[in-house]
Amino acid sequence: MAFNLTQSNPYLPFMQDNPQAMFNAFIPQSGNKNFLDYLMSQYGSTYGKYMGQLGKQALSGQAPSLNFEDYLSSYPFMQQWYSLNPSQRGERTASSYNWRV
């Protein structure tokens, strides 16, 4: 879904004042339950990484100008998910079964 992140959107200030609502809007709406549950649990971590980027801008002498919506627009949700090992994603592997012959 494409978002109107321009100043012509009268509701953008509402979303900017509510970063968790912004985060939830950017979460992909399709995928398996484990994927969606994992992403929903990542708000604190993701927002912390965003704040770290603002801190890097400030410490380099630049005004901290990165908007959360711009940060989320390029956030690698799928890459983060696939960087987890299969058991962290809730997937079962053949080695997790106890095969007795």
PyMOL commands that set and color helices and strands:
alter all, ss='L'
color gray80, all
select helices_A, chain A and resi 12-17+19-26+33-40+43-59+68-73+77-82+94-96
alter helices_A, ss='H'
color red, helices_A
deselect
rebuild
show_as cartoon
